[in-house]
């Protein structure tokens, strides 16, 4: 007997569910809330039994609570890269895009590709991610308000902008304190942060972002997997004798993590001897500065994986070997 397959399209306020049993599709729409999750679990139990393989796209945090509710109810859940589902839809020459159609597409993808089960991160990691993303939002808001202040022609507008910037500064400082307190309350996370900050170029905020966005580094079996997850793997474009495109970052992965590693890579290029030598070696081979910085970003991520896996601080001697 084939296992029931469930495709779920998650939106901010609702989730569209497509249940596939022996080729037949049942559909359900629930609220994206704890009440809706309970309704969805009861509906699945009534129509599919005690165990299904559910699949949804990893799009932000909207689907995490539903995924956890399904796992707690005894179901298998897979979280997949939206690009994979989109490519699968193109292979079917799918032209229509609605929430209902997307849910059925995700179900077909799950049935065909059998994606790996998803393991939810520990509660303290989820809380860390929420705090880090909030801080990131506040910092972006402050930068935008600073631009408005500098571009304002009216003194009254500039005064208003300064008030908003002062308020955002207060909020940023408050969230930074919450993040530090969160690490102090969770010794395991704090030990991992200290391992990451032993790498020259990675400060506490970057370490917090790495831990928040990776969420479960043990799910990766190699540093190469982690680099691919972040979208920092180089993408080549060659075919036959006519196509010789320049290699570039694939950027199919966690954009927040790529953003968080950029400035640390610039710092590491100056203050981390191993990163400096790597960048100089690439530049001497004719690579661009942008390519050299991308390589340093990959190396920072590789070192991060190494210190977390080994439980030992960064060793420049080993990194330079």
N, C-alpha and C positions, 0 to 999 in steps of 0.2 A: 504493500500500500504506500503510495506516494505521500511524503510529508506535506502538509498544507503550507503554502507559501503566502506571505503577506507583504505587499508593497505599501509603504506609507509616505505620503507627501506631506511635509510639515510646513505650516504657515504660522504666522504670529498668533492668530486667534483660533485656528482650527486645524484639524488633521484629516486628510482624506485617506481612507483605508481601502485597499483592494485585496480581498482574500481569494486565493486560487486553490481550488480543490478539484483534482481530476479534470482539469481544463475548464471548469466552470468558475465564473467570477461573481463574488458577492461584494457589495460596496457599502461603506459606512462612513459617515462624517460625524466627528466628535469635536467638542471644544478642546482647545489646547490648554487644559487645566487639570488639576487633580480629579475633579468630578468627571471630566471627559475621559481621562485615562482609566478610571474605574469602569465607566460605561464601555470603553473599548475592550477591556479585558473580559468583561462579562459577555460581550457580544462574541468575541473570539472563542471563549469557552463553550458557548451555546452552539456555535456553528462549526467549530474546528476541533474541539476537544482540548486536552490539557497541554498540548505542545505544538507550536508552529515555529517556522523560521521566518522571522520578520526582518525586513531590510528597509533602511531609510538613508537619505543623504546626510553627510556630515556638514550641515550648514549652520554654523554658529552654535548657540546653546539652546535653541528653541526645541530641539528634539531630545535632549539629554534626559529630561524628567520622564518623558514617555518611555524611552528606551529602558530606563531603570525600573519603571513600573512593570514593563513586560518581562524583564529578567526576573524580578521578584515574584512574578506570577508563574515562573517556570518555563518561559519561552526562550528561544535563541534569538539574539538580535545582532544584526550586522550594520555597521556604519560605513558607508562607502563614499569615495570621492565623487562629488557631483559631475566632474569631468568624465569619469568612467561611464556614468549613466547617460550623459549627453552623447558620448561617442557611440554607445550601444543603440541609442535612439536613432542616430544618423545611419547606423548600419541597417536599420529597419526601414529607412527612408520615411521616418515619421515626420509629419508636417504639422500636426495639430498639437498645441500645448495648452492644456488646462490642468488644474489640480487633479481632476479625476483621471485624465489620460496619463499624467505623470505617475500617479500611484500604480496604475496598471503596468506602466513601463518599468518601474522599479521592481515590481513583482516578477516580471519576465526576466529582468537582469539577474535577480536573485536565483531564479530557477535554472538559468543557463550557466551562471558563473560560480555559484556556490561560494559566496564571499565568506571570509573568516569571521567567527563570532567576535563580538565587541565586548571588552571587559570595562565596566565603568570605573572611572578614577576614584581614588579614595575621597571621602567628603572634604578633608582638609585641602586636597589639591583643587577640588572644584571651588572651594571658597577662595583659595589663592587666585585662581583664574579670574573669578568675579572681581576681586579687588584690583588685580593688575590691569584688567581691561577697563575698569572704571578710571583708574589713574591715567591710562593712555587716552581715554576720551576727554578727561579734564585738561590734560596737557595740550591736546589738539584744539580744544575750545579756547584755551588761553592764547595759543598762537594765532588763531583766527581773529580774536578780539584785539590782539596787538596790531594786526594788519589794519583793522578798521580804525583803530586809534591813530595810527600813523597816516592813514589816507584821509582822515576827516578834515573838512575845511572849517567846520564850526567848532569854536571853543567849548560850547555846551555838549556837543557830541563827544569830543575828546574827554571831557570831564566824566561823562557817563561811562565811556569805555574804560577809563581808569578805575572807576568804582567796580565795574564788572571784573576787571583783571585782579583787583585786590581781593574780591570775593573768591575768585578762582584760585588765587594763591593760597588762601586759607583752606579751601577744600583739598587742594593738592597736598598740602602739608598734613592735613588730617588723614587722608588715605595712605600717605607714605608711613605715617605712624601706625595705622592699622595693619599695614603689611609687615612692618618690623615686629609688632606685637604678635602677629599670626605666626611668624617664624619662631619667636621665643616660646610660644605655646606648643609648638610641635617640633621637638628635638630632631626627629628624623629628617624633616624638611630643612631645618636649619643646618644640619650636617651636610646635606646635599648642596645647599647654597654656598657653604664655606668651601666645599670642594671646587665648585665652579668659579668662585672668586679667587681661587689660587692661580687661575689662568690669567696672565697679564693681558689686560684689555677687557676683561669681563668684570664689571662692578656689580654691586648688590642688585640694582634695578634690572640689569640685563639677566642676571642669574635668576631672579624671580620670574621674569618673563619666560625664560627657557623652561623652567620647571612647570610653570602654569600652562604653557602651550603644548609642551610634549605630553604632559599629564601622566603618562605611564611609560617612562623610558625603557622599562624592562620588557615591554611588548616588542621592542626592536631587537632583532638578532644580530645586527651589525651597525656600524657607524654609517655605512653606505645606505642602509634602509632609512636611517634618520635624515640623511642629506636629501634623499629622494622625497621623503615626507615633507620637507621644508621647501621643496621646489628649487633647490640650489644645484641640482645635477646639471651638467652641461648638456645641451641639446644640439646635435650635429645635423646638418642638412647637406648630404651628399648623395648623388645618384648618378651612376654611369660616369660619363666624361663631361656632361654639360652642367650638372648642378653641383656647385661648390659654394654653398652658403656659409656665412660665418657662424661659428659655434656661439650659442647664447644660452642663458639660463632658461630652463623649461618653465619655471614659475608655476608649475602645477603642484600646489602644496600650500602650506601655512604661510600666508602673506604677513601675518603679524610677527612671526618668528623671523622672517627675512628682514623686515623693517627693524626689528630689535637688534639684529646682528650687524647692521651697516656701520653705525658709528663706532661700536667696539672694534670692528675690523680696521677702521682708520686709526684708532688708538693703538691696536696691537701692531700695526705695521710700523709704528714709531717706537714702541716701548717693549715689544716682545721680540727678542732676537730671532727666534725660530720663524715667526711671521715675517719679520723684516727680510731674512734671507730668502724665504719663499717668494715674496713679492719681487725682490731684486732679480732673482733667477728667472722669473717669468718675463719681467720687463726686458732683460737682456736677450731673451729669445724672440722679442718682437711683439709680445702681448701688450695690449692696451692697459692703461691704469685701471679701467673699469674691470677688465678681466682679472687683473691681479688682486683687486679688492674682493671680487667674488670668490677667488681661490682662498683668500684669507678667511672669508666668512665660512666657507666649507671646512677649513682647517679648525677654526674655533669650535664648530659643531662636532667635528671628529674628536677633538681634545675633550670636549664636554662629555661626550659619550664615554670616552676612555676613563676619565676620573670618576664618573658615576658608577661605571661597571667595576672598576678595580677598588674603589673606596679609598684611593690614595691621591694626595694633592698632585698638582701639575709638576712635572719634572722636566726642566728645560733640556737636560742631557738626553733623555729619552725622546723628547719631541724633536730634537735636532738630528737624531740618528737616521 
